[in-house]
């Protein structure tokens, strides 16, 4: 199956078990019984691996309570969960299905973001990573240079893949300040997903990503058409939905970023006055 044949309506694989449609996943996340089964220890904020069950169906999910959010100097306290949900709303409006179903709900530790867990197949092949600088795979873009502890040269690189290019456009729209390689998951059937969208939608340009391979290149017509539809939706139901999670100014800046992308017709260029790649990058 090629990336072009994937559609958001396809069932989502849940822990390798039976698939759920997006609507079924949202209902399960919103109405199911949430049980904490463990904690993700390497996460920056309190993040819990949970089981959610409803009417005989169950799935794994990630629960990020607002109470466990670490204060940030540049984002208002207690808003990261709302931004996670807003990123999902924008993703759904594009029709690309790049963010797993995500809702805001009450849980064992209070209100927080609850996102469907995406099970990655054992044979999933990463499209982003460090590769020897002299052996960048054909069809990959080198993004940054690095050396290991022995002084050997490596390149941070990613594949020239339409799924990733859509994610790069989505990140530009939501102003994602933390697109690490590890924040891209590889689902069943060739689907990819972006996760960890707590630091998004700032009114200042904070785009930090490992997906700079298309810098300055023309945005494909298909993606520009999607951006045009997204702009229309921002003046209607999507804009209203985002205002439940973001400030009016933040929603206005989403509209501005969409308009600028359409007007420029090219992928954005990295900034020169702050780090363009998050740390660690993968």
MIRO-762847 format. One record per residue: z negated, y, x negated of N, C-alpha, C in turn. Coordinates in pm, whole numbers, plus 32768, in hexadecimal, padded with zeros to 4 digits. Each point is the difference from the previous one (the first is absolute). Layout:
<rs>
ZYXZYXZYX...
</rs>
This chain:
<rs>
80007F887FAC8000807880548000807D7FA88058805E801C800880797FB07FA7806C803C7FDA80677FB07FAE806B8035803D804580798084800B800380408045806F7FF17FB380847FE27F7E7FF77FF57FB080797F72800180397FA2803E7FB97F778005802F7FF1806C806A7FAF7FE680657FE5806480657F6A8002801D7FC98074802A7F728008801F7FD57FA48072805F7FD480537FDD7FAB80717FE37F707FD780207FDD7F847FE57F787FD37F6A7FE37FFF7FD87F85801F7F727FDE7FFC7FC580177F757F8280297FFF7FB980147F837FB57F817FDD800B7FD37F837FB87F897FD67F6D80237FEF7FA87FB180387F7180187FFB7FBC7F8D7FB87FD3801A7F847FBE7F987FB180517F7F7FFD8082800E800080567F8B7FF7800B7FB280827FBC802F806880007FB9807F8069803680607FEC7FE980828061802C8064801480977FFA807A802B801D801E808E7FF97FCE804C80787FED80827FEC7FDC805C806B806A806D80058022802E807780508078800A7FA780767FE1803E80737FE97FB280787FE37FA28021807580337FF8807B7FAE801F80757F897FA0800B80197F807FE57F937F9F80067F98801A7F94803080267F897FA4801D7F927FAA80798020803C806780387FB4807980227F967FE1806980257FB280667F9E7FDC80667F8F7FAD7FC580217FA47FA97F9B7FAC7FC17FA180547FAC8037805C7FB27FAC80567FAC7FA7805B805480378034806D7FB7806380507F957FC18059801C7F8980337FA87FC680667FB57F837FD180287FC67F8F7FC27F847FD57F7580127FC67FB97F917FF77F7A80007FC2801180017F697FC080607FBF801180157F707F887FC57FB6801C7FA47FA47F967FBE7FB3801980147F6B7FA0803C7FBA800E80167F717FED7F7B7FB6805F7FDE7FA97FF87F847FB47FF180167F6A8019807A7FD27FF3801B7F72802280917FE27FE880277F84801E80897FD680657FFF7F8F805F805C8006806280107F957FC080587F967FD77FC47F917FAA80447FA0804A80657FA880827FF07FED8047805C7FA7803A807980497FDF8010808080328072804C7FAC807D7FE3803F807480057FBA807E7FE37F9A8021806B801E7FDE807C7FA6801880707FD57F7B803B7F968001804F7FCF7F85803D806F7FC0805380267F877FDB806E7FBA80407FD67F708019800F7FD2807C7FCE7F7C802580727FA780357FFD7F857FD3805B7F9980357FBE7FC5807B8047800480707FC57FD8808080597F9F804B7FC47FBE8060804A7FB180627FF780498085806D800180498001803D808480397F9980617FBD7FEE8071802B7F97805F7FFC8034808F805E7FD0804F800B8029808C804E7F97804D7FC67FCD806B80457FA3805A80407F8B7FB57FB77FC67FA380307F8A7FBA805A801C7F8A8023807D7FEA805280237F8C7FA980477F99801F7FEC7F837FB2803F7F97805B80267F8C7FCF805D7FAF804A802D7F8B7F9E803A7F9D802E80117F877FB180457F9A802680937FFF7FA180547FDD801B808E7FFB7FA880437F988021807B7FE17FB380527FA57FBE806E80517F7E80107FEC7FB1806480497FC680627F9C8020808180137FCF806A7FA77FAE806380517F7B7FF080017FAD805A80507FFC808D7FC57FFF806380577FF7808B7FD57F8280167FAD7F937FBC80267F8180107FBA80077FD47F6E80637FAF7FDE800D7FCF7F778065804B7FAC8034807180358062804D7FB67FBE80537F9280377FFB7F8A7FCD804F7F9080338090800C7FA880637FF5802D808C800A806780217F948064804F80258067802D7FA3800080997FFD802180397F8D7FFB80917FF4806F8045804E80707FB9801680748043803C80217FD1808D7FB27FA3803880167FD480897F7D8010804E8006802C807D7F86800E804F7FB77F7A800F7F7C80057FFB7FB07F85800D80177FBF80887FFF7F7B7FFF80077FB4807B808680018046806D80187FB480848008804080617F957FD07FD77FAB7FA180607FA27FC5802F7F9880657FA67FD0805580277F9C806480688039805F7FED807E8027806080418059808980097FBE800280187F7E807E800B7FB880467F787FF67FB17F977FF3803A7F788000804B7FE880847FC28026806D803D7FEA8083807B805A80117FF7807C7FD28072805B800B80787FCD7FB17FE77FC57F8A806E7FC87FB180457F8F804C7FB07FAF8045803B7F9580528055803980717FCE806A8040804B803E806E808880337FD08004803F7F8A807E80327FCC805D7F8C7FDD7FC87F997FC280507F8B7FDD80417FC3807C7FB27FF2806A80387FC7807B806D8059803B7FEE80837FF38065805B803880847FF67FB57FFD7FDC7F80807D7FEE7FB6804A7F82802B7FB67F9E8034803C7F80802280087FA07F8A7FCB80287F8C80097FAD7F897F907F997FF77F94801480497F927FA07FFF7FC57FE97F767FEC806C7FB57FD37FF27F767F687FFC7FF07FB7802880667F6E7FFE7FF97FCD7F9A80657FA77FA57FD57FCC7F9E805E7FBA804480767FFE7FC080747FBA803A80737F7580307FDA7FE2807D80227F8480407FD97FCB805280757F7F7FED801F7FC5804B806F7F7880357FD57FCC805E804D7F7980337FEC7FA77FC3806A7F937FC27FD67FA87FBE80607F717FFD7FCB7FA57FDF80597F757FEE7FD77FF17F757FC57FA57FF17FA27FEB7F7F7FBF7F6E7FEF7FDC7FDF7F967FB77F757FE57FDC7FBB80717FB3805080517FB77FC8806F7FB3802F8086803680218004807F802B807C803F8096800C800780328072802D80918012800E80467FFA7F79807C7FCF8003804E7FF87F85808C7FD1801D80517FFC7F9780887FCE800C7FFF7F697FF8804F7FC18055800B7F6E800180957FDE7FF680237FB67F97808D7FE47FE480177F6A7FF2806E7FD2803A80227F727FF7800E7FD67F6E7FC57F8F7FDE800D7FC87F7980887FBF7FF3804880227F9680847FC57FE87FF17F947F96801F7F8680267FF97F8F7FA5807F7FFA7FAC7FF180037F7C80737FFB7FA7801F7F707FD8807D7FD3800E80257F797FD67FE77FEF7F6A7FDF7F877FD97FE57FE57F73807A801C7FA880767FF08038807980157FB0803A808D80117FAF805C803A803080898010801B803F7F78807280407FF48029803C7F817FEA809780057FB180337FA37FE3808F7FFD807C80507FDD800C8076803D806F805A7FE67FD780767FA97F8280017FD47FC9806E7FB27FA87FC57F92800680377F877FA77FCF7F98802580327F767FB07FD47F9E801E801E7F7580587F917FC8806980277FBD805E7FA17FC28018802E7F7180277FA57FA68021802B7F778067807080027FE980677FB180578075800380917FDE7FDC80117F987FAF80877FD87FD6803E7F9A80607FBA7FDC806A80317F9780597FE7802480938020807C80267FF48027808C80657FB080527FD57FBD806B805D7FAB804C8077804F803680747FC1800780748043803D7FDF802C808E802A807880237FE4803180867F75803B80117FB880147F927F7C803E80068006808B7FC17FA78059802F7FF480877FC97F8480087FA8800C80277F827F8980207FB17FC98086802D7F7D800680127FC0807980357FAA80457F977FB77FB27FB07FA6803A7F9C7FF47F9F7F8B7FDA80347F8C7FF17FAF7F877F6D7FE57FE47FE47F8E7FC17F777FDB7FDE80017FA17F8A7F8C7FED7FC37FF17F9E7F947F817FB0801980057F7E7FDC7F897FAE80107FA680117F867F937FB37FFC7F9D800E7F9580397FDC7F77806D7FB57FFE80407FDC7F81806D80647FD7801680648052806580647FE2808B7FDF8030800F7F93804A80837FDB80348027805D8074807F80248005803180608063801F7FBB80857FD3803E806B801B7FD08087803280748055803E7FDD8070802D806380617FC57FDF80887FCB806480417FDE7FF3808D8083800E804C80227F9B804F8084800080407FF77FC5808C8066801A804F80087FC3808480917FE2802280127FA6805E80867FD680288047806D8050808380057FF280538055805480187FB380817F9E800780597FFF7FAD80797FF5805B807A80537FEB80677FFC805A80757F7A800180467FB57F937FF97F7C7FFF803E7FA380637FBA800880037F7B7FAD805D7FB480308090801380828014800F8031808980137FCF803880857FF77FAD80667FC7802D807F7F6E80267FEE7FB97FAE7FB37F73801E7FE87FF180827FB2805B801A7FA27FFC807D7FB480138078805C805A7FF480618015806C80607F86801180597FC77F92802E7F87800880527F9080467FB37FEF7FDC7F817F97803E7FAF801780967FF1807F80297FF4801E808E7FF67FDC8049808280167FBE80717FE0803C80817F69801080127FB57F977FDF7F6F800480187FB5803A7F88804880257F967FC4803E7F8B7F967FA37FC3802B7F897FDF7FA57F997FCE7FD8801E7F6F7F80800F7FE87FCE80207F7A7FD97F847FB1801E7F8880347FCE7F897FBB80567F84801A8083800B7FE680567F89800F80027FB27F7E7F9C7FAA7FF07FFC7FA47F8E80577F86801E80257FB87F9580497F8480147FB07F9B804F7F7B7FFF7FED7FAB7FA4804A7FEF802380918030807580297FFA8028808C807F7FDB804B80547FAF7FC080777FCA80427FEC7F69800D80037FCE807A7FED7F72801B80847FC08028800B7F807FE4807B7FB6801A7FE27F9680698032801680787FE47FA6806D80667F91800C7FED7FAD8064805E7F92801A808580388032806B7FB67FE7808380268032803E80757FB87FCC80217F88803B806C7FB37FD1808B80247F9B800A80577FCF808480267FA380367F957FFC80847FF17F9E80407FAB7FAC806080547F87801A7FD17FA4805880477FBB805C7F9C7FE8807B80287FAE805B7FB37F768007803F7F987FFF7FAD7F77800880317FB4806A7FB17F84801B802C7FA780627FC18039808D80097FF78038807880398085801A7F94806780227F8B7FF27FC37F94805E801D8017808B7FC88047800A7F8F801780857FC48090802B801980198023807B80858029802E7FF3807E80568072803D801D800A806F80607FBC80817FD47FE4800F7F7E7FC9807F7FD38069806E80127FD3807C80168060806D8014803F802B7F7B7FBF7FE27F8F803A801D7F7E804E7F867FCF806580177FAF80507F917FCD7FAD7FAC7FA07FE67F8380267FAF7FA77FAD80447F7A7FE980827FFA801080477F817FF57FEE7FC37F767FBF7F8D7FFC7FEF7FB27F8480297F718021805E7FCB7FB480397F808023803D7FBD7F8580127F7E8009804B7FB77F9980937FF3802680268034807480897FF080338055807C7FE4800980267F81804E80767FDC808F7FDC7FD580297F84801180837FD67FCC80768049803D7FF08033807B8070804480427FF880987FF07FAD80307FA87FEC80907FEF8084804D7FFC800E805F805B807580568003807E7FC080367FFC7F7F801E80787FBC8034800F801D8095807B7FF9803580158018808F7FB57F9980557FC38030806B7FC17FA78060806E7FC2805680067F7C800D806A7FC1805080068037808E8077800380388013803680867FA57FBC80677FEE7F7D7FF17FAC7FB680607F73803A80037FCB80207F8A7F7880357FF97FFB809080328069804D7FE580058089803480058000809980497FA2803A80057FF680927F767FDF80387FB77FA97FBA7F787FDF802B7FA6807B7FF6800F804D7F957FB180797FF1801D80648070807E800880298023805B806D7FBB7FD5808180007F7F801C7FBA7FCE80787F6A80167FF47FCD7FF07F867F7180157FEA7FDB8091801D8055805C7FD37FE6808D801B7FFA801E8095805A7FC3804D7FFE801280917F7F7FC9803B7FD57F8C7FD17F867FC280347F8480527FDC800580437F8D7F8E80547FD87FEF8076805E806A802880437FF6806B80637FDB7FCB80897FE77F7E80077FDC7FC1807E7F8A7FA27FF080147F8180287F8F7FA280047FC07FE47F78804F7FFA7F957FC47FE57F7E7FA680747FD5802F807A80137FAE80737FDD7F7C8000804B80057FDD80827F867FFA80507FA37F927FCE80397F8F7FD97FAE7F927FCD7FBD80257F7D804B80447FA87FC980257F7E7F918067800D8009805880647F9A806680127F7A7FC480297FFE7F8180287F817FBD801D7FB97FD77F8080497FFF7F8F7FC77FD17F82800280687F9180578064800C801380637F977FEC808C80397FF380627FA67FF9808B802E808B802F802B8003806C804D807F8036802C8054802A7F887FC0803A7F9A804880287F88803C7F897FB87FB67F927FF880337F877FBE80797FC880497FFD8002808480737FCF804E8077805D7FEB7FE880837FFC806C805E7FE880427FE77F787FB17FDC7F9D80377FE67F7C804F7F7D7FFC7FDF7FA1805680547F89800B808B802A802F800580558064808180328032804D80477F917FBA80527FB3804180497F9480387FA27F967FB47F987FDE80317FA27F9A807B7FB5803180037FDB807F80757FBD80378079805D7FFB7FEE807C8028806F80607FFE803380177F727FA680097FA0802980177F76804C7F897FC77FD47F87802380477F897FD1808D7FFC8039800C8021808080857FFF803F8058806D7FC27FC780757FED804E80707FC9802D7FE37F717FA57FC87FAF80237FE17F75805F7F897FF87FEA7F9E805980547F897FFF7FED7FA87F867F9480187FB77FE67FB47F857F6E7FD77FF77FE87F947FB77F777FD57FE97FB7806B7FAE7F7F8013801B7FB7806A7FB87FF27FE17F6C7FE9806C7FB47FEA7FF37F717F6A80067FE37FD47FC07F957F7180017FE07FD1808B7FD87F81801E80167FCA80837FDA7FF0800A7F6A7FF3807B7FD07FED80177F717F7380347FE17FB3802380677F7E803D7FE87F8A7FA4801E801B7F8280207F957F9D800E803E7F767FF37FAD7F977FE780387F797FEB80517FD3807980787FCF7FE4805A7FD5806C7FEB7F6D80257FBD7FB47FA67FE97F7180177F6A7FEA800D7FD37FB680667F707FE880107FCA7FA57F917F7D80067FEE7FC17FAA7F9B7F927FAC80417FFF7F7D7FE380687FB67FB7807E7FF4805580747FF37FC1807D8000804E80197F80804D7FC37F907FD580167F8180477F7B7FBF8022
</rs>
